[in-house]
């Protein structure tokens, strides 16, 4: 897709690539409302990038950040202060629902993908004390 083809074109300009990865790829405030297949594609793209250069991406995303994403967006039971995406996104003009959080069964699949990514980061990178606490 478009995001997958954008990343390689920015690899020669590392600061911009880093910003793309952090603010677009890892922005689950946006992706949580996308269709499940799009979310799976994004998580797959992140995983693919991380597997290509684990040490580099370990500096951009920690296991703690992945656990925070799960806790904030891919929860099963919302916690009052932390859980995001409780309500669907509604167009302010038409009042049409334009995005909603996935169903429970899809959340389960997405969580597995995140946990596999966390496992890879743990095995490939240096496991810190914060990572131990996050797990």
Helices and strands as residue ranges (DSSP letters): H 2-10, H 14-20, I 21-25, H 28-31, H 36-52, H 54-58, H 63-73, E 89-90, E 97-99, H 104-124, H 129-134
